[in-house]
Amino acid sequence: MEFHIDKTDNFARACTIKTAHSTIQTPVFMPVGTVGSVKSLDAYDMQNILNANIILGNTYHLYLRPGDEIIRDFGGLGGFTKYNGSFLTDSGGFQAFSLSDISKADENGVKFKSHIDGSTHYFTPSKVLDIEYNLNSDIMMILDDLVELPSTKERINLSVERTVKWAEQSIAYHLKKQNEGIGLNQNIFAIIQGGTDTEFRKKCAVKLNQMPFDGFAIGGLSVGEENSLMYDTVEFTAPLMPENKPRYLMGVGTPEDLVENVERGIDMFDCVMPTRNARNGTLFTSFGKINIKNAIFIKDEQPIDKKCDCYTCKRYSRAYLSHLYRAKELTFFRLASLHNLHYYLTLMKKMREAIIKGEFKKFKSEFYSKRAR
């Protein structure tokens, strides 16, 4: 992986990441394709309509269905899905957290029951990487121990200790496998844990920085804490991350979250919000959100957003989309998802342009003023 900082504007960064499969300009939002597909969209939509250069897949879900060995036999996620951009695969740590009623972490990994058939499985740092080698993802996230917030200092400290221990095991295993000729074009990212406690965040970051990871992520946020706490934690943690490597904030978030955290030095983001909200009828616009379920849109001839040039807005009215939603027509999911993801990806491009011009502060002011109006 090649990484280059193109321009900075205070703490905000415009960077370029080159993987084996694509060139990614940051700040970047990665659409979430949990099971190898962004819900309601296919590879053509992602490449030719949205021009997305990287999407996220999930190791836990792909391991359970269809199975990482099946995907390996198709040449990895690219061959299986026919998406020719880059894939980042999450390790499954978040699933262990979100499915805590059927999973349990110990010192060596995470034991869980399949949410599909109840079968029992055990993820260790090396097991997760073996799955990701089969998936042939460009960026592999390692196994980490994520905790709900708020939590006790004892539990957060345990999370940090496990995360660091598993990181040491992961990097050693990855270097060993590369010496064997496996994963040569794959990159490995560490995940900084520590809740909203600055002492634990620093402890985790300092220890992880001593290991030769290709990039670093902030995990364990947007899991119950207030937004202001999340922003403060990112503001504290980002300067602790290596300047010459990508910085990724996992699972965040709203358009406001993206703007605030780009300002704090984050390069990469992912979140299910644009596609999940689309399916529920909530659409993002330059002036805020609208809910297409509202009766006011039944006869509305306007596009979702007059200033949007996405596939959906160039072709269809609010009235038509309102009809599709009310009729429970599956086409709505695609058109709404295309719009919301276009909004997110365009927001990132505009932030990059502002950073390059040294005008991020102006961009942020205009971003909020449009919403206020």
Secondary structure, 3 states (H helix, E strand, C coil): CEEEEEEEECCEEEEEEECCCCEEECCEEECECCCCCCCCCCHHHHHHHCCCCEEEEEHHHHHHCCCHHHHHHCCCHHHHHCCCCEEEEECCHHHHHHCHHHEEEECCEEEEECCCCCCEEEECHHHHHHHHHHHCCCEEECCCCCCCCCCCHHHHHHHHHHHHHHHHHHHHHHHHHHHCCCCCCCEEEEEECCCCCHHHHHHHHHHHHCCCCCEEEECCCCCCCCHHHHHHHHHHHHHHCCCCCCEEECCECCHHHHHHHHHCCCCEEECCHHHHHHHCCEEEECCEEEECCCHHHCCCCCCCCCCCCCCCCCCCCHHHHHHHHHCCCCHHHHHHHHHHHHHHHHHHHHHHHHHHHCCHHHHHHHHHHHHHC
